[in-house]
Amino acid sequence: MTIIKFSDEYFMKEALKEAQNSFDADEVPIGAVIVCKDQIIAKAHNLTETLNDVTAHAEMQAFTSAANYLGAKYLNECILYVTLEPCVMCAGASYWTQISKIIYGASDEKKGFNRISQTIIHPKTKVVAGIMENECSELLKEFFREKR
């Protein structure tokens, strides 16, 4: 049996597809996927406008979906791929999930958790930034250009 190892770029492309779903729904285009043992177990995108809920960020939707899939509240064997650096709320939620790794595309200069404190995430969580950064940031820029 051959085991195929997917790349970070492969999974970030899947998160970008989710971000495009947000864009198409007139939501801020942020997408997230959660991977466990090289398998996507959750896909999500922003639903804050659709649900009229400020907490309906892509990451929050993905955490709930992954926990339901696994039947467990801890995601310590999982990786979150998200197109934009998590905000403080989503980083705080990631702490409680004990997710093993967060990989994000574009940095969020204004509201990203790194601007406040890196200790918001769990001490065992590894963070990787800048995977497909240009593609992730370009979708956001296009969305806000159209809004102005």
Secondary structure per residue as TSV (DSSP state, phi and psi in degrees):
chain	resnum	aa	ss	phi	psi
A	1	M	-	360.0	130.7
A	2	T	-	-94.8	129.9
A	3	I	-	-100.0	123.8
A	4	I	-	-96.3	127.2
A	5	K	-	-101.6	116.7
A	6	F	-	-83.7	153.9
A	7	S	-	-89.0	163.9
A	8	D	H	-59.8	-36.8
A	9	E	H	-63.0	-39.6
A	10	Y	H	-58.5	-49.3
A	11	F	H	-71.3	-33.1
A	12	M	H	-67.0	-34.1
A	13	K	H	-62.1	-36.7
A	14	E	H	-66.5	-39.2
A	15	A	H	-65.2	-36.7
A	16	L	H	-64.9	-34.9
A	17	K	H	-61.8	-40.3
A	18	E	H	-65.8	-40.3
A	19	A	H	-61.8	-37.5
A	20	Q	H	-64.8	-36.4
A	21	N	H	-60.3	-40.3
A	22	S	H	-62.2	-48.8
A	23	F	H	-54.4	-48.8
A	24	D	H	-63.9	-26.6
A	25	A	T	-93.3	9.9
A	26	D	T	62.7	32.8
A	27	E	S	-104.7	155.5
A	28	V	-	-56.2	124.9
A	29	P	-	-78.0	84.8
A	30	I	-	-125.2	131.9
A	31	G	E	-126.7	155.0
A	32	A	E	-144.4	145.7
A	33	V	E	-133.5	150.1
A	34	I	E	-118.5	131.5
A	35	V	E	-116.9	135.5
A	36	C	E	-131.7	120.4
A	37	K	T	53.7	48.7
A	38	D	T	64.5	19.5
A	39	Q	E	-124.5	132.8
A	40	I	E	-71.8	122.2
A	41	I	E	-110.5	-10.1
A	42	A	E	-154.2	139.5
A	43	K	E	-130.3	140.0
A	44	A	E	-158.0	161.3
A	45	H	E	-144.8	169.3
A	46	N	-	-56.2	136.5
A	47	L	-	-133.1	23.7
A	48	T	H	-63.8	-38.7
A	49	E	H	-76.5	-45.7
A	50	T	H	-59.2	-44.6
A	51	L	H	-92.9	-4.6
A	52	N	T	53.1	48.6
A	53	D	-	-139.7	112.9
A	54	V	T	-65.8	-16.2
A	55	T	T	-92.9	0.7
A	56	A	-	-84.1	47.4
A	57	H	-	-71.5	158.4
A	58	A	H	-54.3	-44.4
A	59	E	H	-63.4	-43.4
A	60	M	H	-63.1	-42.1
A	61	Q	H	-63.3	-41.0
A	62	A	H	-67.7	-41.0
A	63	F	H	-59.0	-46.4
A	64	T	H	-63.0	-45.5
A	65	S	H	-62.6	-44.2
A	66	A	H	-64.9	-42.2
A	67	A	H	-63.2	-41.1
A	68	N	H	-63.9	-42.0
A	69	Y	H	-60.4	-46.2
A	70	L	H	-79.8	-19.6
A	71	G	T	69.4	30.7
A	72	A	S	-150.7	148.9
A	73	K	S	-84.3	-18.7
A	74	Y	-	-95.2	136.7
A	75	L	-	-116.3	37.1
A	76	N	T	-70.4	-6.1
A	77	E	T	-109.6	16.0
A	78	C	E	-115.9	161.5
A	79	I	E	-124.1	132.4
A	80	L	E	-96.8	125.0
A	81	Y	E	-108.9	124.5
A	82	V	E	-140.4	143.0
A	83	T	E	-74.0	-21.8
A	84	L	E	-129.9	142.7
A	85	E	-	-49.1	130.7
A	86	P	-	-60.9	147.1
A	87	C	B	-77.0	178.3
A	88	V	H	-61.7	-40.8
A	89	M	H	-61.5	-47.9
A	90	C	H	-70.3	-36.2
A	91	A	H	-64.8	-40.6
A	92	G	H	-63.1	-41.7
A	93	A	H	-64.3	-37.3
A	94	S	H	-63.2	-32.9
A	95	Y	H	-56.3	-48.5
A	96	W	H	-70.4	-26.4
A	97	T	H	-78.1	-18.3
A	98	Q	T	59.6	33.5
A	99	I	-	-57.0	143.0
A	100	S	S	-76.2	-31.3
A	101	K	E	-153.2	143.7
A	102	I	E	-119.3	125.5
A	103	I	E	-121.0	120.8
A	104	Y	E	-125.6	158.3
A	105	G	E	-85.6	-80.1
A	106	A	E	-90.2	144.7
A	107	S	-	-79.5	150.4
A	108	D	-	-109.5	99.9
A	109	E	T	-62.6	-26.6
A	110	K	T	-99.8	-41.6
A	111	K	T	-124.1	7.5
A	112	G	B	-68.8	149.3
A	113	F	H	-62.6	-29.0
A	114	N	H	-63.4	-23.7
A	115	R	H	-72.8	-25.6
A	116	I	H	-96.1	-61.2
A	117	S	-	-170.2	133.2
A	118	Q	G	-77.4	-13.1
A	119	T	G	-79.0	-0.6
A	120	I	G	-67.0	-32.0
A	121	I	S	-86.3	160.3
A	122	H	-	-60.8	141.2
A	123	P	T	-60.9	-23.4
A	124	K	T	-89.5	-7.5
A	125	T	-	-78.1	125.6
A	126	K	E	-89.1	147.5
A	127	V	E	-125.5	132.6
A	128	V	E	-126.1	128.0
A	129	A	E	-114.6	154.7
A	130	G	-	89.4	11.4
A	131	I	T	-73.9	117.7
A	132	M	T	55.9	39.3
A	133	E	H	-55.4	-44.3
A	134	N	H	-62.1	-46.0
A	135	E	H	-64.0	-41.0
A	136	C	H	-65.9	-45.5
A	137	S	H	-72.8	-31.6
A	138	E	H	-65.4	-38.9
A	139	L	H	-63.3	-41.2
A	140	L	H	-65.1	-44.3
A	141	K	H	-60.6	-43.1
A	142	E	H	-61.8	-42.8
A	143	F	H	-58.5	-48.7
A	144	F	H	-74.3	-27.8
A	145	R	H	-61.3	-43.6
A	146	E	H	-67.4	-27.4
A	147	K	H	-75.2	-26.6
A	148	R	-	-86.4	360.0
